[in-house]
């Protein structure tokens, strides 16, 4: 098993006042085969921090690995610790991080003394990115090489050397302790709970797709294909950023009802295909029916400026590309078959901007945190289930099934850190 680091910096000794406990971890050994094991406490390098994990959400990729032993073309061929949507509390600083924190502390003390002010209030201004032991943080769980042309261009999310938590061969965050470079942990505002801090990772995926890649502006009309966790978060981001119309599409009526109460202004259940109807013909007809049913013009004022697909299903992709206005933007985030037929003639002649949305990039985590902190995105309704660390297997089972044993449907399930 490997830690999520592309390089192994010189380890820092544990400080005298930090006594690490055991480090239990939830491991995937193979398809539907899990166990609890003890892992070594990670040794922290000078530019890293050690976080005690308090909350971890279950992602669709975690479920794919658990249920099938693979995700897409990637297989889990050796035991791997699951989880990458996490928040926690810093318990150790690397030497350089500690020096930065001390420098910020001294600067705040000096300013407070010269201005007869309070050191803590001054620190909020001059040292709010300075990390300290005890800081509550959310984790960005992918470490890049920082050297390749993509990293240098600011597109680190497509770095080919990415070491991503719970993506073979790298261990994830369902353990007591996890280390990261200091710039990949983000302090949580006082009004954001740790359990919602664990949801910043999928929220940042939605922020990246809607704001960063999609370029959404206030007053835009948005269509989201799929009302699962990422789709719902995309609706919330669109609403928080000032979308005029938000249409949610799904075949699950329960999810659509939730979407309407949560962030969508309109919902749509696709019509059924006719017998022997070719798929391209059906999806074009369904797109026209969607626009008619939601009173959305095909072009001009009020038409769909932005479409995001969170399903990966060919039928949804075709429908979305047929529904977006001429000159509009289409963002693909959902995984599907590697060979998808798309309406290329329309994409070309009507200049549809077809883009991929992969994880998150520069500015996405800070914007996600800000949207939640200011009340523009409410994560509370999405959190349907929480489990103790010792019940992680049950958490994976109900997430896989989509409903718990009482029949309540699952949107987001969060597992507590080890006690």
Secondary structure as UniProt FT lines:
FT   STRAND          11..12
FT   TURN            16..17
FT   STRAND          24..30
FT   TURN            31..32
FT   STRAND          33..38
FT   STRAND          44..45
FT   TURN            46..47
FT   STRAND          48..57
FT   HELIX           60..68
FT   STRAND          70..71
FT   TURN            72..73
FT   STRAND          74..75
FT   STRAND          80..81
FT   STRAND          85..93
FT   HELIX           95..114
FT   TURN            115..116
FT   HELIX           119..126
FT   TURN            128..129
FT   TURN            133..134
FT   STRAND          136..139
FT   STRAND          142..143
FT   HELIX           149..152
FT   TURN            153..154
FT   HELIX           156..158
FT   TURN            160..161
FT   STRAND          163..164
FT   TURN            165..166
FT   TURN            168..169
FT   STRAND          177..181
FT   HELIX           182..184
FT   STRAND          185..187
FT   TURN            190..191
FT   HELIX           194..197
FT   TURN            198..199
FT   HELIX           200..207
FT   HELIX           208..213
FT   TURN            218..219
FT   STRAND          221..225
FT   HELIX           229..240
FT   TURN            241..242
FT   STRAND          245..249
FT   HELIX           253..262
FT   STRAND          266..268
FT   TURN            275..276
FT   HELIX           279..293
FT   TURN            294..295
FT   TURN            301..302
FT   STRAND          306..309
FT   HELIX           314..323
FT   TURN            326..327
FT   STRAND          329..332
FT   HELIX           344..349
FT   TURN            350..351
FT   STRAND          353..356
FT   TURN            362..363
FT   HELIX           364..373
FT   TURN            374..375
FT   HELIX           380..382
FT   STRAND          383..387
FT   HELIX           389..391
FT   HELIX           392..401
FT   TURN            405..406
FT   STRAND          412..416
//
